[in-house]
Amino acid sequence: MRISGIKAILNVKKFGPEDQGQRQGLCNGAYILIFLCLAVFVARLWYLQIINGEEFREKSERNKLRIVRLQPPRGKILDRNGRLLAGVKPCFNICIVRKDVKNMEALLGRLLPLLNEQESSIRVRLKTSLQQPGYIPAVIKRDAQWDEISRVEARLSDLPGVIIEVTPGRKYPYGSIAPHLLGYLGELSQADIDAGRFPEARPGDLVGKYGVEARFQSQLAGIKGERKLEVDSRMMLKRVVSERRPVAGDDVYLTIDVDLQMAAEEGLGEKVGAVVALEPSSGRILAMASTPKFDPEAFARGVTVKEWKILNDPLYRPMRNKAIQEAYAPGSTFKIVMASAALQEKVVDESTQFFCNGSFKLGRRTFRCWDWRGHGQTNIYKAIVQSCDVYFYNVGLKLGVDRIGRYARGFGLGKRTGIDLPGEQRGLVPTREWKKKRYHEAWQKGETLNISIGQGFVLTTPIQMANLISSVANGGDIYRPGFLEKIVGPDAVVHDRFSSDKTGHIPVSHRNLNIVRNALKGVVQDRRGTARRCRIKGIEVAGKTGTAQVIKQTKRRQSEKMDWKYRDHAWFVAYAPADSPRIAVAVLVEHGGHGGSAAAPIAKLVIERWLQLISPKPVLMPQRRADAGKSQGTGSCRAMTAKLPVRLTHDV
């Protein structure tokens, strides 16, 4: 309002000379009012343009711009020879851009009948997406089938805000091979967001949740790209404003060999257990198998509540990597430690003998030998070859629990091996002090007899036993088991490489270790050895069998006549060739009975396969298609879980 206009208004009223003061007061008030209005207007402009200018500018741009995320191809996982274990395939996701939806309930009413997905699952995903801006697509159906895609595509005009997004997914050329090592991908969960894990990921993204996929998530994931699109009022594309290309993830090469891994898994078959094969000279993991297996693809698309319940079955534990996450009594494989400790402490020598009549009396208790007929006069060679319990009862009493514990820890038992995977168990090596602290009771001599043959409180994992036999094979060096061969970037630059990591040396002299090694050779090669079923023509194999009771038995019964879950665990550890070891193997078959009959043949299969592979003219097995693997029991989670209770009740 101009000043002249104000004066004209004020002149409407006739003021006399005596009213000049009042007239001046009205003018001043009008000026102040105008100033205040201008000040408020300027302040508001300053707030909108200076304080919140960037925010409103972005909102304005979003009215015409759409930002499309460009997911990078996830890095591949390959075996030591470059054969593909986990690759990349296109994955079609059905998404909702919340910002473009005026009535979400009406949209869901039209969309849900087109999808083979539970409504509750879709609503949970939409709720999780509220953490992100509304213009970012929320994935409501991952890896949709072609029939779903075609139904949605045909009705997109009636589904405002719905888009079909193509992202990289996982493919497994060999089926579900080594799933406990490779791991699986899963959709970013609300718990992940709340915990601050995967800061670069957004709801709907697939991230590594287990195994190698989780351990090397940052390397495999790559760097996301972005494309800005200009659209009109009907959301039709007008032009591409800008684009930042994604950077593919690094490729991870593992130390395992596909052919050897398949041999280990085929050896286990439908049994429950684990196989670990190591290279004695370096600690490289050549194979790591755990059964029952699971299908990693199932987690990317989402498992049902029923499937998840079966996968977490407390009896079979398919989701547990039994090679590192389960601990068992080692049975007679522990006699390797006992014999080494006895020789090193000069409790016995090669000529020391104890008489075995099939049992050992301690006070009013009788401790049996596995062979009720007895072994007669027994020296250390015969005790290991024929696995005489009575011999080691005598040795155990002479050593005492604390010395046994010291040597067991010297062999790497009772502590983690250091493998770079989460969840590894320590196992247990008991001592007097441990029992006093744990049970507030004194140690008993009968408990010493139990641990002398690998029973009682002592617990080990398959990877610990593989490391133990590997250290015996190589002359005493203990290595940290490793599964990473190298990491190679998209530019072919090697970012990381396997490095042999020696963590210790077993506390046994070379001479005493050779005495034990000679006896281990006899376990397989001697006609009275307990692992004759592991003999390989032309190759000398050294090893030790073990049978570990699961429940206390007042009267020894044949394991095969008991319910499966009460049968003994079967162990076998071995290396070959005996004089120049190239492979060390530990096999554990849950409730398998005798180590010589259940576990040794599996080790034989693995050892034979490896020696074939490293021969001058190796015979490579053909690559399997994923669907071929599924037909042999290594496929989908749904197929595996449906058969699980039946498959595992067979005689193992």
BELRA-V741350 format. One line per field, one symbol per residue. phi: phi as a letter, one per 40 degrees, with the letter a starting at -180 (. if undefined). A space follows every 10 residues. Layout:
phi = ???
This chain:
phi = .ccccccccc cdccbcdcbc cccccccccc cccccccccc cccccccccc cbcccccccc cccbbbbbcb ccccdcbbcc cgcccabbbc bcbcbbcdcc bcbccccccc cdccbcaccc cccccccccc cbdcccdccb acfccccccc ccdcbdccbc gcbbbbbcbc bbdbgccfcc ccgabbcdbc cccccgcfcc cbdhccbcba gcdccbdccc cgbcbabcbc bcccgccbac caabccbccc cbccccbdcc ccccccccfc cbiabbbbcd cagcccaaba bccbcccccc chcccccccc cbdcccfccc cccbbbbbcc gccccccccc cccccgcbbc ccbbcbbhaa cbgccbbccc bccgbgcbbc cccccbfccc dccccccccg cccdcccccc cgcgaccgdc bcgcccgabc adccccccbf bccbcccccc ccbgbgccbb bdcccccccc cccchhcbbc cbbccabbcd cgcccaacbc bcbiaccbcc cccccccccc ccdccccbcc bccbcbdgbc bbaacabbcc bcbcbcbcdc ccddcbcccb babaaaccca cbabbbbbbc fcgccccccc cccdcccdcc cccccdbcbc cccccccccc cbgbbccccc cccdccdccc cb
